């Protein structure tokens, strides 16, 4: 998935982000748990397994 596609998917669930902002968050490796959950929801992830 491209950054542009992620921006579009996030927009569909009401999260306003820009492509450069997402790129910077991921490049730094620092983002909130809320952002992670929003991304997972946006891409249709319904199960997260941590082992």
Z-matrix of the N, CA and C atoms (Angstrom, degrees):
N
C 1 1.433
C 2 1.525 1 108.13
N 3 1.313 2 116.20 1 135.38
C 4 1.464 3 120.90 2 178.63
C 5 1.525 4 110.37 3 -84.37
N 6 1.326 5 115.50 4 165.00
C 7 1.458 6 119.54 5 176.20
C 8 1.524 7 110.31 6 -60.80
N 9 1.309 8 117.22 7 -40.42
C 10 1.470 9 121.25 8 179.56
C 11 1.526 10 110.62 9 -61.66
N 12 1.310 11 116.90 10 -41.03
C 13 1.465 12 120.41 11 178.75
C 14 1.527 13 110.58 12 -66.29
N 15 1.332 14 116.94 13 -38.75
C 16 1.457 15 120.07 14 178.55
C 17 1.528 16 110.60 15 -65.72
N 18 1.328 17 117.49 16 -40.48
C 19 1.466 18 121.51 17 176.32
C 20 1.524 19 109.42 18 -57.95
N 21 1.318 20 116.68 19 -44.19
C 22 1.467 21 121.45 20 -179.87
C 23 1.521 22 111.42 21 -63.60
N 24 1.333 23 116.58 22 -45.74
C 25 1.474 24 120.80 23 -179.85
C 26 1.527 25 110.71 24 -64.22
N 27 1.337 26 117.25 25 -41.21
C 28 1.460 27 120.28 26 178.17
C 29 1.522 28 110.79 27 -64.25
N 30 1.314 29 116.07 28 -38.91
C 31 1.459 30 121.05 29 178.71
C 32 1.526 31 111.10 30 -60.24
N 33 1.315 32 116.33 31 -37.91
C 34 1.468 33 121.33 32 -179.59
C 35 1.521 34 112.55 33 -63.20
N 36 1.348 35 117.30 34 -25.60
C 37 1.462 36 119.60 35 178.50
C 38 1.535 37 111.31 36 -103.18
N 39 1.338 38 115.92 37 11.81
C 40 1.457 39 120.44 38 173.70
C 41 1.518 40 116.11 39 88.57
N 42 1.328 41 117.39 40 17.69
C 43 1.458 42 121.39 41 179.64
C 44 1.528 43 108.44 42 -105.01
N 45 1.327 44 115.89 43 118.31
C 46 1.462 45 121.08 44 -178.07
C 47 1.527 46 109.73 45 -92.02
N 48 1.312 47 116.67 46 109.29
C 49 1.461 48 123.76 47 176.92
C 50 1.515 49 107.96 48 -135.36
N 51 1.329 50 115.65 49 155.34
C 52 1.453 51 119.98 50 175.40
C 53 1.521 52 108.99 51 -108.38
N 54 1.304 53 115.68 52 158.27
C 55 1.461 54 120.55 53 -179.79
C 56 1.535 55 111.91 54 -59.83
N 57 1.358 56 118.99 55 -47.71
C 58 1.467 57 118.80 56 178.60
C 59 1.535 58 112.74 57 -62.05
N 60 1.325 59 117.40 58 -35.99
C 61 1.458 60 120.94 59 179.51
C 62 1.530 61 110.77 60 -64.06
N 63 1.312 62 117.01 61 -45.03
C 64 1.465 63 120.79 62 178.53
C 65 1.523 64 110.49 63 -64.86
N 66 1.317 65 116.70 64 -43.88
C 67 1.460 66 120.84 65 179.15
C 68 1.528 67 110.69 66 -57.43
N 69 1.331 68 116.55 67 -44.08
C 70 1.469 69 120.91 68 -179.40
C 71 1.529 70 111.70 69 -66.84
N 72 1.328 71 117.30 70 -42.19
C 73 1.465 72 120.55 71 178.89
C 74 1.520 73 110.75 72 -58.97
N 75 1.319 74 116.02 73 -46.78
C 76 1.457 75 119.89 74 -177.21
C 77 1.528 76 111.78 75 -71.92
N 78 1.311 77 117.70 76 -35.93
C 79 1.471 78 121.04 77 179.02
C 80 1.527 79 110.73 78 -65.78
N 81 1.326 80 116.89 79 -39.19
C 82 1.464 81 120.87 80 177.91
C 83 1.520 82 111.31 81 -72.48
N 84 1.320 83 115.91 82 -26.06
C 85 1.459 84 119.93 83 -177.38
C 86 1.514 85 112.57 84 75.88
N 87 1.320 86 116.18 85 18.00
C 88 1.458 87 120.74 86 -179.85
C 89 1.527 88 109.14 87 -126.99
N 90 1.324 89 114.62 88 114.22
C 91 1.456 90 120.33 89 175.67
C 92 1.516 91 106.90 90 -154.41
N 93 1.305 92 115.66 91 161.30
C 94 1.459 93 120.26 92 -175.76
C 95 1.528 94 111.33 93 -77.12
N 96 1.313 95 113.83 94 160.47
C 97 1.463 96 119.89 95 174.74
C 98 1.520 97 110.02 96 -62.97
N 99 1.319 98 116.72 97 -34.28
C 100 1.465 99 120.90 98 178.27
C 101 1.522 100 109.78 99 -60.17
N 102 1.336 101 116.96 100 -44.82
C 103 1.468 102 120.44 101 179.01
C 104 1.526 103 110.36 102 -61.92
N 105 1.323 104 117.24 103 -41.71
C 106 1.466 105 121.29 104 178.12
C 107 1.524 106 110.41 105 -59.47
N 108 1.333 107 117.42 106 -47.33
C 109 1.461 108 121.17 107 -179.80
C 110 1.523 109 110.93 108 -64.22
N 111 1.324 110 117.23 109 -39.55
C 112 1.467 111 120.72 110 177.78
C 113 1.527 112 110.10 111 -61.49
N 114 1.318 113 116.99 112 -43.24
C 115 1.472 114 120.51 113 179.24
C 116 1.523 115 110.85 114 -64.49
N 117 1.327 116 116.62 115 -43.70
C 118 1.464 117 119.74 116 179.01
C 119 1.525 118 111.11 117 -61.44
N 120 1.321 119 116.09 118 -42.37
C 121 1.472 120 119.79 119 178.04
C 122 1.524 121 110.73 120 -64.65
N 123 1.324 122 116.23 121 -42.61
C 124 1.465 123 120.83 122 -177.20
C 125 1.522 124 112.20 123 -62.19
N 126 1.342 125 116.61 124 -35.85
C 127 1.464 126 118.91 125 -178.33
C 128 1.527 127 112.28 126 -90.04
N 129 1.342 128 116.26 127 3.10
C 130 1.473 129 119.11 128 173.96
C 131 1.511 130 114.92 129 87.95
N 132 1.308 131 118.10 130 18.72
C 133 1.462 132 121.36 131 178.42
C 134 1.521 133 108.35 132 -75.72
N 135 1.309 134 117.06 133 122.81
C 136 1.464 135 120.50 134 -179.69
C 137 1.521 136 112.13 135 -108.95
N 138 1.321 137 116.94 136 -12.13
C 139 1.461 138 121.47 137 -179.30
C 140 1.521 139 109.36 138 -136.86
N 141 1.319 140 115.19 139 133.91
C 142 1.459 141 121.39 140 176.10
C 143 1.507 142 107.49 141 -126.38
N 144 1.297 143 116.09 142 118.21
C 145 1.461 144 120.19 143 -175.67
C 146 1.514 145 109.34 144 -109.24
N 147 1.316 146 116.47 145 121.32
C 148 1.457 147 122.02 146 177.89
C 149 1.520 148 108.58 147 -113.39
N 150 1.317 149 115.41 148 121.59
C 151 1.468 150 119.36 149 -179.73
C 152 1.498 151 109.53 150 -131.90
